[in-house]
Structures are given as C-alpha cells and as structure tokens.
C-alpha cells in the first residue's frame, strides 16, 4: 500500500513536525502494510491556520461553484474506486465485494447527494419582516472512526464543504491510508488549498488538540460514547458547537404478525455485516415468547451459514474486547447457540458469528455495545413489554420493526426512542437524517439535515417588508 510520509495541509503534502510513525496493520494476516506520521499538536495548529486562512474565500464562493467541486470529487472517487476498495480491504479486513459496494459505493453516492443539495439548497429565506441567512459555521474539526473509513469521512467533509466551511480531518489511526487517498481525490478535484486539510495521528494527541483548538468552530466526531463525552466536554469549555454520532445497541423487534423467517435472516445478516463493527447494527433481537425457540433455531442456522466468510475485527484489542463480552455472556447464563471465542484461522483478528439465546434485558451483553458479530435474542410477553425492553438502554441510534404490514410496524416504531428505524426491511436512504437519541449522540448526518449541522443562522430585521 502507498502511504504518504507527510500531512496534507494548505493544498500540499508537507513533512510532519515530529518523527514518530504509526504502523498500519492488515487485520487478516497481522502484517504491517504501511506507516503514516503520528501527528502532533503543532501539525494540528498548522492545519487549522490553513483552514482559517482559506475560510473567507470559500465561504464567499457561490453554492453552485461549491457544488461543482463536490461533483468533481464524486467523479474522482468513482475513477479510483477499485484502488480505494482494495485499500479499505487491506487496512480494515473487509471482504473486497463489501468494500466495493458499501465502503466505496455508498460514500460516492453521498458525495453526489451533497453536490446536488449544495446546488439547490436555499441559504436565505424571508420570515415576516426579516431575512434569514444560513451561513457556514466556520472551521470544522472532523474526527472519524475506522469502521467505515471513507463513508464517515465523506459524511462529514461533503456537507461541511457544501455549507462553505473549511475542514481539518483527523482520521482513525487504524485506517489512515483510505484518508490519504481521499485527500488525493480532493486535490485532484480542484478544491482550493486550505479548504480541506488532513492530519494523521493518535486520538489523545491530534484528536484532543483539534477538539481544543481555539481556531475550530465545530467539532464533528463519530466514535464511542466514552470518547464523545470527552470531546463534548472539551468543546463545551470553549462554547463551540459539536456534532456527535456515538454508540448504539439497536433493537430488532419482530412482532407476532411478521414473516418470522425473513425477519430473523435479515436481522442476522445486519449484525454480521462489516463483522459487526457497525454502530447502528441491530444487536438485540426481540421475539414474542410463543415464537422464541423457532427464532433461535433460525438465527443459529443463519449464523452458521456465514462460517468464516465474514472478515476479521480491526485489531487485536478489538478482538480481545469482543471475546471478553462473549465470555461475559456465558458467565451471566446466556445460552450460546452459535459461534464463541474461537477462531477459524491461525492468524488474523477473527471472531466467528455468535448468537446468544436466553438473554435477559439486564445482562451486560444486552446493555453494552460489543462492536463485533454478536447477536443477543430476547423474549417479550406483549407489545408493551417489547417497547420497554427496546427502550431500556442508554442508547438510541437505530433499530428495526417487523410486522404483517407497514402500518402496524410504523405504529410500534413511533414509540421507539431512537433516531432511525427500518420498517419491514426498509432500504437505507442516504438523504434521510441519521443520528441518535440519548447517549447515541447529538445532531444528524446526511441529506439536508446533515448540511444544517454546518450552518449558523443570522436574522436581518427590517422596518417593513
């Protein structure tokens, strides 16, 4: 894998201030595939200064011209889609077909959606005797995770650029090569110097420096709730805006009238996708007591079909973490019906598709985000009980409801304390807002609601209009 030995700042690759480097490891065979600079606070400061210097001109650029740059970025990503997919597979371990369709295909679509939104969005409106302007919030510090390395970058950078903001990106240290390819694409698309900047490094160093920097107006972070709290506290001390997309423990509620086999099979596939490393995964399956054992059998059989076809977890730490949760589930008395802590390979950070039955709502595996291919199946007595269980965690990011018809499922979904619910297997919509309730975050991504996160509002009052 090709890796830059510098930072992308002010339209060019420049040497890092320090000499430390971060090794990028392929989680399939545990081999080092590249190194990137371990940035410092000084690197962050240089990037923020470049972003601030570029802000006035970019903010004043016509929305149609910003849209044209985003459309060019979409096109460049499209021409380099194979290279990017191979890089995602190398540093994340995702099977190549999944990297091609989801890890690369989805963010290309999202970039295109923001090109269209920037070209058509009204940044001004008349309200009574006032003219309301929607203006860029300023310099954005974007801190992204490793589980969807390109999508999470595009979901922050594209709306920020569409709004007229400038950006400093700090990507996850496990998947920085994809971020470097994105920086190359930004450059090739003709985005002006300083509008987008990339600093690689460790979270406690570069991430913290970015969140605390006085030149950053908004911090957009996706990751764990624990780190989100720290970033929120840091940003709050400076009274700067935050957008936080955090953890999840989403419920997949199967009502008695649903097609049980379809709901279970799709639910298992959802949890195993990306090796379970998805914050919105439906990791709790709720089934009526009269259908419970049938659902358990279906889920165990569905998980067994995956065998070793899912990819590894991202690193050894994550593998140990997930194995620890599986051990905890067994210790708490849950029934292991598929998978476990073994590995189908001698090398690599693999955990097999795992399914627990006889899980009670108060168990750790039913309350905490595991972030691996682990499904917990819970039984409920009636709809009131199902709603209580579904809402009985600190999270509220996503979920699903299955019923005999959409109206019945939607009626139940309205009671869920969560930001997004799939009705009877509803398709993902990149224009719909995505974000959480409770400790799953603050703010929304994607579509017009995602653009709004990067805008601030100014009202001009007139005597008469």
C-alpha positions, 0 to 999 in steps of 0.5 A: 500500500502507498502511504504518504510520509507527510500531512496534507495541509494548505493544498500540499503534502508537507513533512510532519513536525515530529518523527514518530510513525504509526504502523498500519496493520492488515487485520487478516494476516497481522502484517504491517502494510504501511506507516503514516506520521503520528501527528502532533499538536503543532501539525494540528495548529498548522492545519487549522491556520490553513483552514482559517486562512482559506475560510473567507474565500470559500465561504464567499464562493457561490453554492453552485461553484461549491457544488461543482467541486463536490461533483468533481470529487464524486467523479474522482472517487468513482475513477479510483474506486477499485484502488480505494476498495482494495485499500479499505480491504487491506487496512480494515479486513473487509471482504473486497465485494463489501468494500466495493459496494458499501465502503466505496459505493455508498460514500460516492453516492453521498458525495453526489447527494451533497453536490446536488443539495449544495446546488439547490439548497436555499441559504436565505429565506424571508420570515415576516419582516426579516431575512434569514441567512444560513451561513457556514459555521466556520472551521470544522474539526472532523474526527472519524472512526475506522469502521467505515473509513471513507463513508464517515469521512465523506459524511462529514467533509461533503456537507461541511464543504457544501455549507462553505466551511473549511475542514481539518480531518483527523482520521482513525489511526487504524485506517489512515491510508483510505484518508490519504487517498481521499485527500488525493481525490480532493486535490485532484478535484480542484478544491482550493488549498486550505479548504480541506486539510488532513492530519494523521495521528493518535486520538489523545494527541491530534484528536484532543488538540483539534477538539481544543483548538481555539481556531475550530468552530465545530467539532464533528466526531463519530466514535464511542460514547466514552470518547464523545463525552470527552470531546463534548466536554472539551468543546463545551469549555470553549462554547463551540458547537459539536456534532456527535454520532456515538454508540448504539445497541439497536433493537430488532423487534419482530412482532407476532404478525411478521414473516418470522423467517425473513425477519430473523435472516435479515436481522442476522445478516445486519449484525454480521455485516462489516463483522459487526463493527457497525454502530447502528447494527441491530444487536438485540433481537426481540421475539414474542415468547410463543415464537422464541425457540423457532427464532433461535433455531433460525438465527443459529442456522443463519449464523452458521451459514456465514462460517468464516466468510465474514472478515476479521475485527480491526485489531487485536484489542478489538478482538480481545474486547469482543471475546471478553463480552462473549465470555461475559455472556456465558458467565451471566447464563446466556445460552450460546447457540452459535459461534464463541471465542474461537477462531477459524484461522491461525492468524488474523483478528477473527471472531466467528458469528455468535448468537446468544439465546436466553438473554435477559434485558439486564445482562451486560451483553444486552446493555453494552455495545460489543462492536463485533458479530454478536447477536443477543435474542430476547423474549417479550410477553406483549407489545408493551413489554417489547417497547420497554425492553427496546427502550431500556438502554442508554442508547438510541441510534437505530433499530428495526420493526417487523410486522404483517404490514407497514402500518402496524410496524410504523405504529410500534416504531413511533414509540421507539426512542431512537433516531432511525428505524427500518420498517419491514426491511426498509432500504437505507436512504442516504438523504434521510437524517441519521443520528441518535437519541440519548447517549447515541449522540447529538445532531444528524448526518446526511441529506439536508439535515446533515448540511444544517449541522454546518450552518449558523443562522443570522436574522436581518430585521427590517422596518417593513417588508 
